[in-house]
Amino acid sequence: MKALHGIRVLDLTHMLSGPYGAMLLADMGADTIKVEPPAAGEGTRKLLAKNERFSLKGMGAYFLTLNRNKRSVCLDLKSERGLELFYGLVEEADVVIDNFSAGVTSRLKIDHEHLSKINPRIVTCSVTGFGSAGPDPMRPAFDQVIQGMGGGMSITGEPGGRPLRAGIPIGDLSGGMFAAMGILSALVARQSTGRGQHVDISMLDCQISMLNYMATMYSLSGENPEPLGNGHFVHVPYNTFDTATQPIIIAVIFDTFWENLAEIVDVPEFKDEKYLTQPGRFEDREFINSRLQEVLLTRPADEWIALLREKRIPVAPVNNFEQALNDPQVRFRNMVVEVEHPDGGSTEMPGNPVKLSETYEDSFSSPPLLGQHTSQVLQDLLGLDEAQLDELRTHAIIR
C-alpha cells in the first residue's frame, strides 16, 4: 500500500509546475483525478504530441511524464451543471490543486472560500507566479521569468559572462515540490483542527527560499555575489575539469582531501606548505586550477575517477542524459521506470525519489486518455446512472 492511499486529489493543473506537484502526490498513492476541459483537455496534451521523436502514440513527453498515476475526468466548469458536478466531487475529495493565474479560481467559484462551504475539510492549493496578494500578483509568469526575478540566474554562468538559466526548469519544478509539501502539511494539520485550509504557493517565493545561505551572506556583507562558473567561492580546487575523455568534478572541501589529491597528481608545486590549508589554496586558486587542469588532461576520466575515489576524494563525471539515466546507482534505486501508454507501448522516465521503509510501493499506471475515467468517477463517487451520463454528454458538459 502506498503512503497516501485513501487521499483523493482533484487536479485542475496545467503545463508544468502544478502537474508536477500533483504527480508527486499521485506517485505516493493519492487517488488523483485530473479534471480537464471537455473540448481539448489540458494544454500539455498538445505539447510535442505530433513530434515523432518525443511522443508515443500521439502523447507527448510532457503529458506522458507529468500525468502518470492519474485518472482523467472531463467537466465544463464554466457551465452551471458542470460546476455542480465538480462541487459533488469536492464533497468526496481531500485536496484541490490548481495553477491558474491569480484570481481565476475566485471567478470560477472554485477557490477555497467557495469550496470550504461545500467541504470544510478540503485542502486547496494554488501555485502562481507571485502568490495571491501583493503589489502586482496578476503578472503572467513562466519558468525563466521566475528564475530571472529570483536572483539565481545572476550567479549562474561563467565569470563576466551573460546570466544563464538553470538547464532544468527549476522555477516550475520547485513550485510543484513546495506545493506537494504544503499540501501534506495542511493534511497533517487537519488531523488536529478537523478543518482544511488554503495553500498559497508563489513560484517567486520558492526561488527566494532556495537562495538560502547565499542570501544571508548578502545580508551580512551587502555584496552581490558574482557568477563563478563551476568554481566555488570558498573551496579550492572545487570545479569541473576536462580530462582526456570527458569532464569530471573534483570537490576538495577538507584539507585532508587536498593532501590526498596532491599525492595522486604528483605536482611538485602542490607540495608547498602554503597549500595545506584553505586560505593558501584560495589565494592561489587560479594557479592551482590551471596546473591541475594540465595534469588531468593526460588521462581518461575513468582512470582519474578510480584513483580519486580510492582516496575518498569527492569526484564525479559530468554525465549526459544517457549516462545519468544508466548509472548503476540510479537504476538500482528504481529511478528509471517504464510507464505504459493506455493504447499500448511504453517508455522510460524518471521514477519516484521518495523511498519509504513501510508504506512504499513503486508502481506507475498509464497517463490517461482525455476523459478516460469520466463515467467511472461520476458513477462511483456521485452515483450517476448511464441515462444521466448520456444527457451530460449530449450537452457537452462531460466527455
Contacts in CASP RR format, 6 or more apart in sequence:
PFRMAT RR
TARGET T0000
AUTHOR 0000-0000-0000
METHOD contacts of the structure
MODEL  1
MKALHGIRVLDLTHMLSGPYGAMLLADMGADTIKVEPPAAGEGTRKLLAK
NERFSLKGMGAYFLTLNRNKRSVCLDLKSERGLELFYGLVEEADVVIDNF
SAGVTSRLKIDHEHLSKINPRIVTCSVTGFGSAGPDPMRPAFDQVIQGMG
GGMSITGEPGGRPLRAGIPIGDLSGGMFAAMGILSALVARQSTGRGQHVD
ISMLDCQISMLNYMATMYSLSGENPEPLGNGHFVHVPYNTFDTATQPIII
AVIFDTFWENLAEIVDVPEFKDEKYLTQPGRFEDREFINSRLQEVLLTRP
ADEWIALLREKRIPVAPVNNFEQALNDPQVRFRNMVVEVEHPDGGSTEMP
GNPVKLSETYEDSFSSPPLLGQHTSQVLQDLLGLDEAQLDELRTHAIIR
1 359 0 8 1.000
1 361 0 8 1.000
2 28 0 8 1.000
2 29 0 8 1.000
2 359 0 8 1.000
2 360 0 8 1.000
2 361 0 8 1.000
2 363 0 8 1.000
3 28 0 8 1.000
3 29 0 8 1.000
3 356 0 8 1.000
3 359 0 8 1.000
3 360 0 8 1.000
4 25 0 8 1.000
4 28 0 8 1.000
4 29 0 8 1.000
4 30 0 8 1.000
5 29 0 8 1.000
5 359 0 8 1.000
6 29 0 8 1.000
6 30 0 8 1.000
6 31 0 8 1.000
6 94 0 8 1.000
7 25 0 8 1.000
7 29 0 8 1.000
7 30 0 8 1.000
7 31 0 8 1.000
7 94 0 8 1.000
7 95 0 8 1.000
7 187 0 8 1.000
8 30 0 8 1.000
8 31 0 8 1.000
8 32 0 8 1.000
8 33 0 8 1.000
8 92 0 8 1.000
8 93 0 8 1.000
8 94 0 8 1.000
8 95 0 8 1.000
9 22 0 8 1.000
9 25 0 8 1.000
9 26 0 8 1.000
9 30 0 8 1.000
9 31 0 8 1.000
9 32 0 8 1.000
9 33 0 8 1.000
9 93 0 8 1.000
9 94 0 8 1.000
9 95 0 8 1.000
9 96 0 8 1.000
9 97 0 8 1.000
10 33 0 8 1.000
10 35 0 8 1.000
10 86 0 8 1.000
10 89 0 8 1.000
10 90 0 8 1.000
10 93 0 8 1.000
10 95 0 8 1.000
10 96 0 8 1.000
10 97 0 8 1.000
11 19 0 8 1.000
11 22 0 8 1.000
11 32 0 8 1.000
11 33 0 8 1.000
11 34 0 8 1.000
11 35 0 8 1.000
11 70 0 8 1.000
11 97 0 8 1.000
12 35 0 8 1.000
12 96 0 8 1.000
12 97 0 8 1.000
12 98 0 8 1.000
12 100 0 8 1.000
12 110 0 8 1.000
13 19 0 8 1.000
13 21 0 8 1.000
13 22 0 8 1.000
13 34 0 8 1.000
13 42 0 8 1.000
13 97 0 8 1.000
13 98 0 8 1.000
13 99 0 8 1.000
13 127 0 8 1.000
14 42 0 8 1.000
14 43 0 8 1.000
14 44 0 8 1.000
14 99 0 8 1.000
15 43 0 8 1.000
15 44 0 8 1.000
15 99 0 8 1.000
15 172 0 8 1.000
16 44 0 8 1.000
16 62 0 8 1.000
16 66 0 8 1.000
16 143 0 8 1.000
16 169 0 8 1.000
16 172 0 8 1.000
16 173 0 8 1.000
17 99 0 8 1.000
17 127 0 8 1.000
17 171 0 8 1.000
17 172 0 8 1.000
17 173 0 8 1.000
17 175 0 8 1.000
17 176 0 8 1.000
17 179 0 8 1.000
17 203 0 8 1.000
18 97 0 8 1.000
18 98 0 8 1.000
18 99 0 8 1.000
18 127 0 8 1.000
18 175 0 8 1.000
18 176 0 8 1.000
18 179 0 8 1.000
19 42 0 8 1.000
19 44 0 8 1.000
19 66 0 8 1.000
19 67 0 8 1.000
19 99 0 8 1.000
20 66 0 8 1.000
20 172 0 8 1.000
20 173 0 8 1.000
20 175 0 8 1.000
20 176 0 8 1.000
20 177 0 8 1.000
21 97 0 8 1.000
21 127 0 8 1.000
21 175 0 8 1.000
21 176 0 8 1.000
21 177 0 8 1.000
21 179 0 8 1.000
21 180 0 8 1.000
22 32 0 8 1.000
22 34 0 8 1.000
22 70 0 8 1.000
22 97 0 8 1.000
23 32 0 8 1.000
23 65 0 8 1.000
23 66 0 8 1.000
23 67 0 8 1.000
23 68 0 8 1.000
23 69 0 8 1.000
23 70 0 8 1.000
24 176 0 8 1.000
24 177 0 8 1.000
24 180 0 8 1.000
24 352 0 8 1.000
24 354 0 8 1.000
25 32 0 8 1.000
25 95 0 8 1.000
25 97 0 8 1.000
25 180 0 8 1.000
25 183 0 8 1.000
26 32 0 8 1.000
26 68 0 8 1.000
26 69 0 8 1.000
26 70 0 8 1.000
27 68 0 8 1.000
27 69 0 8 1.000
27 351 0 8 1.000
27 352 0 8 1.000
27 354 0 8 1.000
27 364 0 8 1.000
28 352 0 8 1.000
28 354 0 8 1.000
29 69 0 8 1.000
29 361 0 8 1.000
30 94 0 8 1.000
30 95 0 8 1.000
31 71 0 8 1.000
32 69 0 8 1.000
32 70 0 8 1.000
32 71 0 8 1.000
33 70 0 8 1.000
33 71 0 8 1.000
33 72 0 8 1.000
33 73 0 8 1.000
33 89 0 8 1.000
33 93 0 8 1.000
33 373 0 8 1.000
33 377 0 8 1.000
34 42 0 8 1.000
34 67 0 8 1.000
34 70 0 8 1.000
34 71 0 8 1.000
34 72 0 8 1.000
34 73 0 8 1.000
34 368 0 8 1.000
35 73 0 8 1.000
35 74 0 8 1.000
35 75 0 8 1.000
35 77 0 8 1.000
35 86 0 8 1.000
35 89 0 8 1.000
36 42 0 8 1.000
36 72 0 8 1.000
36 73 0 8 1.000
36 74 0 8 1.000
36 75 0 8 1.000
36 370 0 8 1.000
36 371 0 8 1.000
37 74 0 8 1.000
37 75 0 8 1.000
37 76 0 8 1.000
37 77 0 8 1.000
38 74 0 8 1.000
38 75 0 8 1.000
38 76 0 8 1.000
38 396 0 8 1.000
38 397 0 8 1.000
38 398 0 8 1.000
38 399 0 8 1.000
40 46 0 8 1.000
40 370 0 8 1.000
41 74 0 8 1.000
41 370 0 8 1.000
42 63 0 8 1.000
44 60 0 8 1.000
44 62 0 8 1.000
44 63 0 8 1.000
44 66 0 8 1.000
44 67 0 8 1.000
45 59 0 8 1.000
45 63 0 8 1.000
45 370 0 8 1.000
47 60 0 8 1.000
47 62 0 8 1.000
47 63 0 8 1.000
48 54 0 8 1.000
48 55 0 8 1.000
48 60 0 8 1.000
48 61 0 8 1.000
48 62 0 8 1.000
49 55 0 8 1.000
49 58 0 8 1.000
49 59 0 8 1.000
49 60 0 8 1.000
49 63 0 8 1.000
50 58 0 8 1.000
51 60 0 8 1.000
54 60 0 8 1.000
54 61 0 8 1.000
55 61 0 8 1.000
55 64 0 8 1.000
56 64 0 8 1.000
56 341 0 8 1.000
56 345 0 8 1.000
56 346 0 8 1.000
56 347 0 8 1.000
57 341 0 8 1.000
57 343 0 8 1.000
57 344 0 8 1.000
57 345 0 8 1.000
59 341 0 8 1.000
59 367 0 8 1.000
63 367 0 8 1.000
64 339 0 8 1.000
64 341 0 8 1.000
64 347 0 8 1.000
64 349 0 8 1.000
64 367 0 8 1.000
65 339 0 8 1.000
65 349 0 8 1.000
65 350 0 8 1.000
65 367 0 8 1.000
66 367 0 8 1.000
67 367 0 8 1.000
67 368 0 8 1.000
68 339 0 8 1.000
68 349 0 8 1.000
68 364 0 8 1.000
68 365 0 8 1.000
68 366 0 8 1.000
68 367 0 8 1.000
69 363 0 8 1.000
69 364 0 8 1.000
69 365 0 8 1.000
70 367 0 8 1.000
70 368 0 8 1.000
71 368 0 8 1.000
71 372 0 8 1.000
71 373 0 8 1.000
71 376 0 8 1.000
71 377 0 8 1.000
72 368 0 8 1.000
72 369 0 8 1.000
72 370 0 8 1.000
72 371 0 8 1.000
72 372 0 8 1.000
72 373 0 8 1.000
72 374 0 8 1.000
73 89 0 8 1.000
73 371 0 8 1.000
73 373 0 8 1.000
73 374 0 8 1.000
73 377 0 8 1.000
73 378 0 8 1.000
73 398 0 8 1.000
74 370 0 8 1.000
74 371 0 8 1.000
74 374 0 8 1.000
74 398 0 8 1.000
74 399 0 8 1.000
75 82 0 8 1.000
75 85 0 8 1.000
75 86 0 8 1.000
75 374 0 8 1.000
75 397 0 8 1.000
75 398 0 8 1.000
76 82 0 8 1.000
76 396 0 8 1.000
76 397 0 8 1.000
76 398 0 8 1.000
77 83 0 8 1.000
77 86 0 8 1.000
77 108 0 8 1.000
77 110 0 8 1.000
78 108 0 8 1.000
79 395 0 8 1.000
79 397 0 8 1.000
81 392 0 8 1.000
81 395 0 8 1.000
81 397 0 8 1.000
82 397 0 8 1.000
82 398 0 8 1.000
83 108 0 8 1.000
83 109 0 8 1.000
83 110 0 8 1.000
85 378 0 8 1.000
85 382 0 8 1.000
85 392 0 8 1.000
85 397 0 8 1.000
85 398 0 8 1.000
86 110 0 8 1.000
87 115 0 8 1.000
87 118 0 8 1.000
88 118 0 8 1.000
88 381 0 8 1.000
88 382 0 8 1.000
89 377 0 8 1.000
89 381 0 8 1.000
89 382 0 8 1.000
90 96 0 8 1.000
90 115 0 8 1.000
90 118 0 8 1.000
90 119 0 8 1.000
90 122 0 8 1.000
91 118 0 8 1.000
91 119 0 8 1.000
92 381 0 8 1.000
92 382 0 8 1.000
93 119 0 8 1.000
93 122 0 8 1.000
94 121 0 8 1.000
94 122 0 8 1.000
94 123 0 8 1.000
94 187 0 8 1.000
95 122 0 8 1.000
95 123 0 8 1.000
95 124 0 8 1.000
95 125 0 8 1.000
95 183 0 8 1.000
95 187 0 8 1.000
96 110 0 8 1.000
96 115 0 8 1.000
96 122 0 8 1.000
96 123 0 8 1.000
96 124 0 8 1.000
96 125 0 8 1.000
97 124 0 8 1.000
97 125 0 8 1.000
97 126 0 8 1.000
97 127 0 8 1.000
97 179 0 8 1.000
97 183 0 8 1.000
98 104 0 8 1.000
98 105 0 8 1.000
98 110 0 8 1.000
98 124 0 8 1.000
98 125 0 8 1.000
98 126 0 8 1.000
98 127 0 8 1.000
99 126 0 8 1.000
99 127 0 8 1.000
99 128 0 8 1.000
100 126 0 8 1.000
100 128 0 8 1.000
101 128 0 8 1.000
101 138 0 8 1.000
101 140 0 8 1.000
102 126 0 8 1.000
102 128 0 8 1.000
102 129 0 8 1.000
102 130 0 8 1.000
102 131 0 8 1.000
102 132 0 8 1.000
102 137 0 8 1.000
102 138 0 8 1.000
103 111 0 8 1.000
103 132 0 8 1.000
103 138 0 8 1.000
105 111 0 8 1.000
105 124 0 8 1.000
105 126 0 8 1.000
106 113 0 8 1.000
106 114 0 8 1.000
111 124 0 8 1.000
111 126 0 8 1.000
111 198 0 8 1.000
112 122 0 8 1.000
112 124 0 8 1.000
112 197 0 8 1.000
112 198 0 8 1.000
115 122 0 8 1.000
115 124 0 8 1.000
116 122 0 8 1.000
116 124 0 8 1.000
116 195 0 8 1.000
116 196 0 8 1.000
120 194 0 8 1.000
120 195 0 8 1.000
120 196 0 8 1.000
121 190 0 8 1.000
121 194 0 8 1.000
121 195 0 8 1.000
121 196 0 8 1.000
122 196 0 8 1.000
123 183 0 8 1.000
123 186 0 8 1.000
123 187 0 8 1.000
123 190 0 8 1.000
123 196 0 8 1.000
123 197 0 8 1.000
123 198 0 8 1.000
123 199 0 8 1.000
124 197 0 8 1.000
124 198 0 8 1.000
124 199 0 8 1.000
125 179 0 8 1.000
125 182 0 8 1.000
125 183 0 8 1.000
125 186 0 8 1.000
125 198 0 8 1.000
125 199 0 8 1.000
125 200 0 8 1.000
125 201 0 8 1.000
126 132 0 8 1.000
126 198 0 8 1.000
126 199 0 8 1.000
126 200 0 8 1.000
126 201 0 8 1.000
127 175 0 8 1.000
127 176 0 8 1.000
127 179 0 8 1.000
127 201 0 8 1.000
127 203 0 8 1.000
128 137 0 8 1.000
128 141 0 8 1.000
128 201 0 8 1.000
128 202 0 8 1.000
128 203 0 8 1.000
129 137 0 8 1.000
129 139 0 8 1.000
129 141 0 8 1.000
129 146 0 8 1.000
129 202 0 8 1.000
129 203 0 8 1.000
129 204 0 8 1.000
130 136 0 8 1.000
130 137 0 8 1.000
130 139 0 8 1.000
130 141 0 8 1.000
130 202 0 8 1.000
130 203 0 8 1.000
130 204 0 8 1.000
131 137 0 8 1.000
131 200 0 8 1.000
131 201 0 8 1.000
131 202 0 8 1.000
131 204 0 8 1.000
131 205 0 8 1.000
132 200 0 8 1.000
141 203 0 8 1.000
141 204 0 8 1.000
142 172 0 8 1.000
143 165 0 8 1.000
143 169 0 8 1.000
143 170 0 8 1.000
143 171 0 8 1.000
143 172 0 8 1.000
144 165 0 8 1.000
146 171 0 8 1.000
146 172 0 8 1.000
146 203 0 8 1.000
146 204 0 8 1.000
146 207 0 8 1.000
147 153 0 8 1.000
147 165 0 8 1.000
147 166 0 8 1.000
147 170 0 8 1.000
147 171 0 8 1.000
147 207 0 8 1.000
148 154 0 8 1.000
148 163 0 8 1.000
148 165 0 8 1.000
149 204 0 8 1.000
149 207 0 8 1.000
150 204 0 8 1.000
150 207 0 8 1.000
150 208 0 8 1.000
150 211 0 8 1.000
151 207 0 8 1.000
151 208 0 8 1.000
151 211 0 8 1.000
152 207 0 8 1.000
152 210 0 8 1.000
152 211 0 8 1.000
153 163 0 8 1.000
153 164 0 8 1.000
153 165 0 8 1.000
153 166 0 8 1.000
154 163 0 8 1.000
154 224 0 8 1.000
154 225 0 8 1.000
154 227 0 8 1.000
155 214 0 8 1.000
155 225 0 8 1.000
155 226 0 8 1.000
155 227 0 8 1.000
155 228 0 8 1.000
156 163 0 8 1.000
156 164 0 8 1.000
156 165 0 8 1.000
156 166 0 8 1.000
156 227 0 8 1.000
156 229 0 8 1.000
157 163 0 8 1.000
157 164 0 8 1.000
157 227 0 8 1.000
157 229 0 8 1.000
158 227 0 8 1.000
158 229 0 8 1.000
159 226 0 8 1.000
159 227 0 8 1.000
159 228 0 8 1.000
159 229 0 8 1.000
160 226 0 8 1.000
160 227 0 8 1.000
161 227 0 8 1.000
163 227 0 8 1.000
170 207 0 8 1.000
170 210 0 8 1.000
171 203 0 8 1.000
171 206 0 8 1.000
171 207 0 8 1.000
172 203 0 8 1.000
174 203 0 8 1.000
174 206 0 8 1.000
174 207 0 8 1.000
174 210 0 8 1.000
175 201 0 8 1.000
175 203 0 8 1.000
175 206 0 8 1.000
176 201 0 8 1.000
177 206 0 8 1.000
178 201 0 8 1.000
178 205 0 8 1.000
178 206 0 8 1.000
178 209 0 8 1.000
179 199 0 8 1.000
179 201 0 8 1.000
182 199 0 8 1.000
182 201 0 8 1.000
183 199 0 8 1.000
185 199 0 8 1.000
186 196 0 8 1.000
186 197 0 8 1.000
186 199 0 8 1.000
189 196 0 8 1.000
189 197 0 8 1.000
190 196 0 8 1.000
190 197 0 8 1.000
208 215 0 8 1.000
214 225 0 8 1.000
217 223 0 8 1.000
217 225 0 8 1.000
218 224 0 8 1.000
218 225 0 8 1.000
225 233 0 8 1.000
230 239 0 8 1.000
230 240 0 8 1.000
230 249 0 8 1.000
231 238 0 8 1.000
231 239 0 8 1.000
231 240 0 8 1.000
232 238 0 8 1.000
232 239 0 8 1.000
232 251 0 8 1.000
234 278 0 8 1.000
234 282 0 8 1.000
235 251 0 8 1.000
235 252 0 8 1.000
235 253 0 8 1.000
235 278 0 8 1.000
235 282 0 8 1.000
236 252 0 8 1.000
236 278 0 8 1.000
236 281 0 8 1.000
236 282 0 8 1.000
236 285 0 8 1.000
236 288 0 8 1.000
236 289 0 8 1.000
237 250 0 8 1.000
237 252 0 8 1.000
237 261 0 8 1.000
237 281 0 8 1.000
237 285 0 8 1.000
237 288 0 8 1.000
237 289 0 8 1.000
237 292 0 8 1.000
238 250 0 8 1.000
238 251 0 8 1.000
238 252 0 8 1.000
238 253 0 8 1.000
239 249 0 8 1.000
239 250 0 8 1.000
239 289 0 8 1.000
240 247 0 8 1.000
240 248 0 8 1.000
240 249 0 8 1.000
240 318 0 8 1.000
241 247 0 8 1.000
241 248 0 8 1.000
241 249 0 8 1.000
241 250 0 8 1.000
241 289 0 8 1.000
241 292 0 8 1.000
241 293 0 8 1.000
241 296 0 8 1.000
242 293 0 8 1.000
242 296 0 8 1.000
242 297 0 8 1.000
243 296 0 8 1.000
243 297 0 8 1.000
243 299 0 8 1.000
243 300 0 8 1.000
243 301 0 8 1.000
243 304 0 8 1.000
244 297 0 8 1.000
244 298 0 8 1.000
244 299 0 8 1.000
244 300 0 8 1.000
244 301 0 8 1.000
245 300 0 8 1.000
245 301 0 8 1.000
245 302 0 8 1.000
246 301 0 8 1.000
246 317 0 8 1.000
246 318 0 8 1.000
247 301 0 8 1.000
247 317 0 8 1.000
247 318 0 8 1.000
248 296 0 8 1.000
248 301 0 8 1.000
248 304 0 8 1.000
248 305 0 8 1.000
248 315 0 8 1.000
248 316 0 8 1.000
248 317 0 8 1.000
248 318 0 8 1.000
249 314 0 8 1.000
249 315 0 8 1.000
249 316 0 8 1.000
249 317 0 8 1.000
249 318 0 8 1.000
250 261 0 8 1.000
250 292 0 8 1.000
250 308 0 8 1.000
250 313 0 8 1.000
250 314 0 8 1.000
250 315 0 8 1.000
251 257 0 8 1.000
251 313 0 8 1.000
251 314 0 8 1.000
251 315 0 8 1.000
252 258 0 8 1.000
252 261 0 8 1.000
252 281 0 8 1.000
252 313 0 8 1.000
252 314 0 8 1.000
253 314 0 8 1.000
255 276 0 8 1.000
255 277 0 8 1.000
255 278 0 8 1.000
257 312 0 8 1.000
257 313 0 8 1.000
257 314 0 8 1.000
258 275 0 8 1.000
258 276 0 8 1.000
258 281 0 8 1.000
259 276 0 8 1.000
260 311 0 8 1.000
260 312 0 8 1.000
260 313 0 8 1.000
261 270 0 8 1.000
261 308 0 8 1.000
261 311 0 8 1.000
261 313 0 8 1.000
262 270 0 8 1.000
262 271 0 8 1.000
262 275 0 8 1.000
263 311 0 8 1.000
264 307 0 8 1.000
264 308 0 8 1.000
264 311 0 8 1.000
264 313 0 8 1.000
265 292 0 8 1.000
265 295 0 8 1.000
265 296 0 8 1.000
267 291 0 8 1.000
267 292 0 8 1.000
267 295 0 8 1.000
269 287 0 8 1.000
269 291 0 8 1.000
270 288 0 8 1.000
270 291 0 8 1.000
274 280 0 8 1.000
274 283 0 8 1.000
274 284 0 8 1.000
275 281 0 8 1.000
275 284 0 8 1.000
275 288 0 8 1.000
281 288 0 8 1.000
296 304 0 8 1.000
301 317 0 8 1.000
304 315 0 8 1.000
305 315 0 8 1.000
305 316 0 8 1.000
305 317 0 8 1.000
308 315 0 8 1.000
309 315 0 8 1.000
317 323 0 8 1.000
319 327 0 8 1.000
324 330 0 8 1.000
325 336 0 8 1.000
325 348 0 8 1.000
326 336 0 8 1.000
330 336 0 8 1.000
333 355 0 8 1.000
334 351 0 8 1.000
334 352 0 8 1.000
334 362 0 8 1.000
335 350 0 8 1.000
335 351 0 8 1.000
335 353 0 8 1.000
336 348 0 8 1.000
336 349 0 8 1.000
336 350 0 8 1.000
336 351 0 8 1.000
337 348 0 8 1.000
337 349 0 8 1.000
337 350 0 8 1.000
337 351 0 8 1.000
337 352 0 8 1.000
337 362 0 8 1.000
337 364 0 8 1.000
338 346 0 8 1.000
338 347 0 8 1.000
338 348 0 8 1.000
338 364 0 8 1.000
339 346 0 8 1.000
339 347 0 8 1.000
339 348 0 8 1.000
339 349 0 8 1.000
339 364 0 8 1.000
339 365 0 8 1.000
339 366 0 8 1.000
339 367 0 8 1.000
340 346 0 8 1.000
340 366 0 8 1.000
341 347 0 8 1.000
341 366 0 8 1.000
341 367 0 8 1.000
342 366 0 8 1.000
342 367 0 8 1.000
342 368 0 8 1.000
342 369 0 8 1.000
342 372 0 8 1.000
343 369 0 8 1.000
351 362 0 8 1.000
351 364 0 8 1.000
352 362 0 8 1.000
370 399 0 8 1.000
371 399 0 8 1.000
374 389 0 8 1.000
374 398 0 8 1.000
374 399 0 8 1.000
375 389 0 8 1.000
378 384 0 8 1.000
378 389 0 8 1.000
378 392 0 8 1.000
378 398 0 8 1.000
379 385 0 8 1.000
379 389 0 8 1.000
384 392 0 8 1.000
389 398 0 8 1.000
392 398 0 8 1.000
393 399 0 8 1.000
END
